[in-house]
Amino acid sequence: MGAGRQMRRYRKRPGGKAKLYAYHKAWVARPGRREKHEHSPAERAARRHQAQRAADPLGFLLRNAKGLALKKGIVFAVTAADFPDGIPATCPTLGVKMDMSRSGSPNAPSLGRVDPSKGFVRGNVEIICKRANWANMVKADCWEPAELRAIAAYIEGRRI
């Protein structure tokens, strides 16, 4: 007999439904039990990444950069010892306060390569905020400095 049929028979007994609900309520409320909707792999991964980022932010940045280097097939030869001061409190490029709470924030720290062709090697990597790193990526896509200055002047002229 299947489990569903057995449960239906159990519920039909006098007091069976109440006993079943009481058992389920006690099972859900037991210590160490997760909330009902925390079981998706994406939510578990998000919680794990958040905990890793909080525990060791520099190590988290290095692990992500190493994964990117492996994926793109570029050199990765950087360790935490290459950053004796750790992650700076403010972005050296833009001067904004680094946001350590979320990795998706534009002010979150990220590893930027000075010369993208050299890879992640000592002396070629700096910790800057994501917003500055995005600007570096735009710059690296074969833009000339004069073109970037023209774009900046255009944006400044549009601001009211």
NORMO-V923301 format. One record per residue. RES is the residue in three letters. NEAR is the number of other ideal C-beta (glycine too) atoms within 10 Angstrom. D_CENTER is the distance of its C-alpha to the mean C-alpha in Angstrom with 2 decimals. Layout:
RES|NEAR|D_CENTER / RES|NEAR|D_CENTER
This chain:
MET|6|47.29 / GLY|7|43.68 / ALA|7|41.37 / GLY|8|41.30 / ARG|9|45.10 / GLN|10|45.38 / MET|12|43.12 / ARG|11|45.18 / ARG|11|48.35 / TYR|12|47.01 / ARG|13|46.14 / LYS|9|49.69 / ARG|10|51.28 / PRO|7|52.36 / GLY|8|49.50 / GLY|14|47.23 / LYS|12|44.71 / ALA|10|44.42 / LYS|13|44.05 / LEU|14|41.32 / TYR|11|39.35 / ALA|11|39.94 / TYR|10|38.71 / HIS|10|35.55 / LYS|9|34.88 / ALA|9|35.39 / TRP|9|33.15 / VAL|11|30.22 / ALA|8|30.81 / ARG|7|31.05 / PRO|4|29.04 / GLY|4|25.67 / ARG|9|25.51 / ARG|10|22.27 / GLU|8|22.52 / LYS|7|23.83 / HIS|7|20.92 / GLU|9|18.08 / HIS|9|18.91 / SER|9|16.95 / PRO|7|14.84 / ALA|7|11.91 / GLU|13|12.19 / ARG|12|12.68 / ALA|10|9.63 / ALA|12|7.48 / ARG|11|9.81 / ARG|10|9.75 / HIS|13|6.15 / GLN|14|6.94 / ALA|11|10.24 / GLN|14|9.51 / ARG|19|7.70 / ALA|11|10.76 / ALA|9|13.19 / ASP|13|12.72 / PRO|18|10.51 / LEU|17|12.63 / GLY|13|12.60 / PHE|19|8.85 / LEU|22|9.29 / LEU|20|12.41 / ARG|12|11.33 / ASN|16|8.92 / ALA|18|11.91 / LYS|14|14.34 / GLY|11|13.03 / LEU|13|13.34 / ALA|18|16.72 / LEU|10|17.93 / LYS|8|17.13 / LYS|10|18.97 / GLY|7|21.59 / ILE|15|21.47 / VAL|11|22.30 / PHE|17|19.92 / ALA|12|21.91 / VAL|21|19.88 / THR|11|19.59 / ALA|12|18.66 / ALA|7|22.41 / ASP|14|22.18 / PHE|18|20.45 / PRO|6|22.98 / ASP|8|21.97 / GLY|11|18.29 / ILE|14|15.93 / PRO|15|18.33 / ALA|9|18.51 / THR|12|19.11 / CYS|22|18.20 / PRO|12|21.26 / THR|15|21.45 / LEU|14|21.28 / GLY|9|22.06 / VAL|13|19.57 / LYS|12|18.03 / MET|20|14.52 / ASP|16|12.21 / MET|15|10.45 / SER|12|9.84 / ARG|11|6.83 / SER|18|4.23 / GLY|8|6.14 / SER|14|9.26 / PRO|15|11.80 / ASN|18|12.73 / ALA|21|9.56 / PRO|24|10.72 / SER|21|10.57 / LEU|20|13.28 / GLY|22|16.04 / ARG|20|19.07 / VAL|11|22.39 / ASP|10|24.13 / PRO|16|21.98 / SER|8|24.90 / LYS|13|24.88 / GLY|17|21.43 / PHE|20|19.46 / VAL|16|22.57 / ARG|11|23.71 / GLY|10|24.86 / ASN|17|22.98 / VAL|22|19.49 / GLU|17|18.58 / ILE|20|15.73 / ILE|20|15.62 / CYS|26|13.60 / LYS|19|11.81 / ARG|16|14.90 / ALA|20|17.22 / ASN|21|15.47 / TRP|13|15.86 / ALA|16|19.45 / ASN|17|19.89 / MET|12|18.91 / VAL|11|21.51 / LYS|14|23.93 / ALA|12|23.54 / ASP|8|24.55 / CYS|6|28.20 / TRP|11|28.72 / GLU|9|31.63 / PRO|8|31.47 / ALA|8|34.30 / GLU|11|32.41 / LEU|13|29.40 / ARG|10|31.92 / ALA|11|33.61 / ILE|12|30.43 / ALA|10|29.71 / ALA|10|33.36 / TYR|9|33.18 / ILE|9|30.15 / GLU|8|31.93 / GLY|7|35.09 / ARG|7|33.47 / ARG|5|32.14 / ILE|2|34.65
